[in-house]
Amino acid sequence: MKKFLVLLLILSLSLLVFTGCNSVVPAEGEGEGEGEIEGISVDIVGAVDVDGKTYLARGVHDITVTFPASVAGWVQG
């Protein structure tokens, strides 16, 4: 019985050490990372804004992306 309690104590302490000492790295979110450009605007033909949300009907829509400065390269849609 004493061995079982000692093993249980060792197990609980090791779990405490490994879970308590590991720092959690946040995922890349808004405002983090490299290559973010401020001032990009996206216009979608047929989009309707209601209470800060954008709604679209099903189907194909024309999308226009405007960059604040020249961009090297091109994007194929």
N, C-alpha and C positions, 0 to 999 in steps of 0.2 A: 504494500500500500504506500509505503514511504517513497519507493522508486517512482511510482505512478504520479505522486504529488510533485516530486522534483522534476519529472519530465513535463508535467503540465505547467509548472512554473517557468521552466526554460522555454517552452513553446510560446507561452503568453508574453514573456519578455522579448523574445526574438520578433514576434509579430508587432509588438509595440515599437521596437527599434526600427524595423524595416518600413513600417507604414508611417510612423511619425517623423522620420528623418528624411524621407524622400520629398523633395520639393516638387510641387505641381507646376509644370510649364504650361502657361495658357496658350491656347490655339491662336493662330494669327487672326486678328479681327480688324475691325474698322480702325484706321489710323496707325496700323502697324505694318511692317514689311517694307520692301523696297519697290520702287518704281510706281508709286502712286502719284497721279497727277490730279490736281484740284481744278475744277472748272470744266469738266467734261459734261456735255449735255447730250441726252438721248431723247429723241422725239419719235414717237410711234404713231403712225397715221391710224386714226380710229380709236385711240385711247381716250378714256373718260376718267377724270380725277374726281373722286367723291370722298370727302373727309380724309384727305391725305393718302388715299389708296388709289392705285391705277387699275382700271378694269379694261379688259380686251374681249372682243367677241372671238369665237373660234375662226380659224382660217389663216390666210396669209396676210401679213401686214408689211408695209414699207417702213423701214427703220432708218433714221438718220442720226449718226453720231458725229458731234462737233467737238474737236479738240481745241484747247486754248493756244496751242503752239504747233508748229510743224512736227510731224511724226515720221520717222524713218521706216520704210517698208510699207507693206499694204496687207490688208486682210481680205481673204476670199470667203464669201458667204455661201 
